[in-house]
Amino acid sequence: MNTLSNKKENEHLDPVCGMVASSEIPESKYQGKDYYFCSEHCKEQFDANPEEFNG
């Protein structure tokens, strides 16, 4: 099980689905912050409405 405390340095949580995403996969920038995604589908959902995924 991957948690925030044991994930690798190049891994990030996908803000859309919560899965672990690698920094080697496409990213988006929003309000000066980098966001990483597990798939192009999640990236497209985020790009369409980033406010929905920023808490």
KOLKOLMI-787836 format. One line per 3 residues: number of its first residue (from 1); their letters; for each residue x, y, z of N, C-alpha, C, CB. Coordinates in steps of 0.1 Angstrom, whole numbers, plus 2048, in hexadecimal, padded with zeros to 3 digits. Each point is the difference from the previous one (the first is absolute). Glycine has a CB too. Layout:
# residues N
NUM) a) X:Y:Z:X:Y:Z:X:Y:Z:X:Y:Z ~ ...
***
This chain:
# residues 55
1) mnt) 808:7F4:800:7F8:80C:800:809:80C:800:7ED:7F4:80C ~ 810:816:7EB:808:80C:7FF:7F9:80B:808:809:7F9:7EA ~ 7FE:80D:81F:7FA:80C:807:80A:80C:7FE:7F5:7F1:811
4) lsn) 806:81A:7F4:809:80C:7FE:80D:7FE:807:7EB:80E:7FF ~ 816:7EB:80C:80C:7FE:808:80A:7F7:7F9:7F3:804:814 ~ 809:7F3:7E4:809:7F6:7FA:801:801:7F1:7FB:7F1:813
7) kke) 800:819:7E6:801:801:7F2:80D:805:7FC:7E7:803:7FE ~ 81E:7FA:7F6:80D:804:7FB:7FF:80F:7FD:805:7E8:7F7 ~ 807:81D:808:802:80F:7FD:7F9:804:7F3:815:7FF:80D
10) neh) 7EC:7F8:7E9:7FA:804:7F3:7F1:7FC:7FE:817:7FE:7F7 ~ 7E3:7FE:814:7F2:7FC:800:7F7:80B:806:807:7E8:801 ~ 7EE:81A:7FA:7F6:80A:805:7F2:7FA:7FF:80F:813:7F8
13) ldp) 7E8:7F3:810:7F2:7FC:800:7F9:807:7F5:800:7FB:818 ~ 7F9:7FE:7DF:7F8:805:7F6:7F4:808:806:807:7ED:7F0 ~ 7F7:820:80E:7F6:807:807:7F2:7FC:7FB:810:813:803
16) vcg) 7EF:7E6:7F2:7F3:7FC:7FB:7FB:7F3:806:805:80C:7EA ~ 803:7EA:816:7FC:7F3:804:807:7FB:80D:7FB:7FB:7E8 ~ 80F:80C:81C:807:7FC:80C:80B:7F5:7FE:7EC:807:80C
19) mva) 816:7F4:7E8:80A:7F6:7FE:80E:806:800:7EF:7F2:7F3 ~ 81B:806:80F:80D:805:7FF:804:802:7F2:806:7F4:815 ~ 800:818:7E8:804:803:7F3:80F:804:800:7E9:809:7FA
22) sse) 81E:7F3:7FC:80F:803:7FF:802:80E:7FA:805:7E7:7FE ~ 806:81F:806:803:80D:7FA:805:7FF:7F2:805:808:817 ~ 7FC:7EC:7E4:804:7FD:7F2:7F4:801:7F7:813:7F2:808
25) ipe) 7E1:80F:7FD:7F4:800:7F8:7FC:80F:7FF:7F8:7E9:808 ~ 800:81A:7ED:7FC:80E:7FE:7FB:807:80C:7FB:7FA:7E9 ~ 808:813:818:7FC:808:80C:7F8:80C:7FB:814:7F8:80D
28) sky) 7E6:80F:7FC:7F9:80D:7FE:805:809:80B:7EC:7F5:7F5 ~ 814:818:807:803:80A:80A:7F4:808:803:818:801:7F9 ~ 7E5:802:814:7F4:808:803:804:808:80C:7F0:7EF:7F7
31) qgk) 80E:81E:808:804:809:80B:80E:7FE:805:7E7:801:806 ~ 822:7FD:7F1:80E:7FE:804:804:7F3:806:800:817:804 ~ 7F7:7DF:7FC:803:7F3:806:7FF:7F5:7F5:7F7:808:816
34) dyy) 812:7EF:7EA:800:7F4:7F7:7F7:7F5:805:817:806:7F9 ~ 7E1:7F5:7FD:7F7:7F5:803:804:7F4:7F7:7ED:810:808 ~ 813:7E4:7FD:803:7F4:7F8:7F5:7F7:7FF:818:802:806
37) fcs) 7E7:7F6:7F0:7F4:7F7:7FE:804:7F2:7FC:7F4:814:7F8 ~ 803:7E3:80B:803:7F2:7FD:7FD:7FD:7F1:7FA:7FA:818 ~ 7FE:80E:7E2:7FC:7FE:7F2:7FD:80D:7F9:7F7:7E9:806
40) ehc) 809:817:7ED:7FC:80C:7F8:7F1:803:803:811:7FA:7EE ~ 7E7:7FC:815:7F2:803:803:7FE:808:80C:7FA:7EA:7F6 ~ 80D:813:815:800:808:80C:805:80E:7FE:802:7EB:80E
43) keq) 809:816:7EA:805:80D:7FD:7F6:809:7F8:817:7F6:7FF ~ 7E2:804:7F8:7F6:807:7F8:7F5:805:809:806:7F3:7EC ~ 7F6:805:81E:7F5:803:809:804:80C:809:7F8:7E9:800
46) fda) 815:817:804:805:80B:809:801:80C:7F8:80D:7F0:80D ~ 7F9:810:7E7:802:80B:7F7:7F2:807:7FD:815:7F6:7F6 ~ 7E1:802:809:7F2:806:7FC:7FB:808:80C:7FC:7ED:7F0
49) npe) 807:80F:81C:7FA:807:80C:809:7FE:80C:7E9:7FD:7F7 ~ 823:80A:809:809:7FE:80C:7FB:804:80D:812:803:7F0 ~ 7E5:806:811:7FA:804:80C:7F9:7F5:808:7FD:817:7F6
52) efn) 7FD:7E0:802:7F9:7F5:806:809:7F6:808:7F0:802:7ED ~ 81D:7FE:80F:809:7F7:806:80A:806:80A:7FE:7F2:7EC ~ 800:81B:817:808:807:80A:7F8:802:80C:80E:80B:7EE
55) g) 7F7:7EF:81D:7F9:801:80C:805:809:80A:7F9:7EB:7FC
***
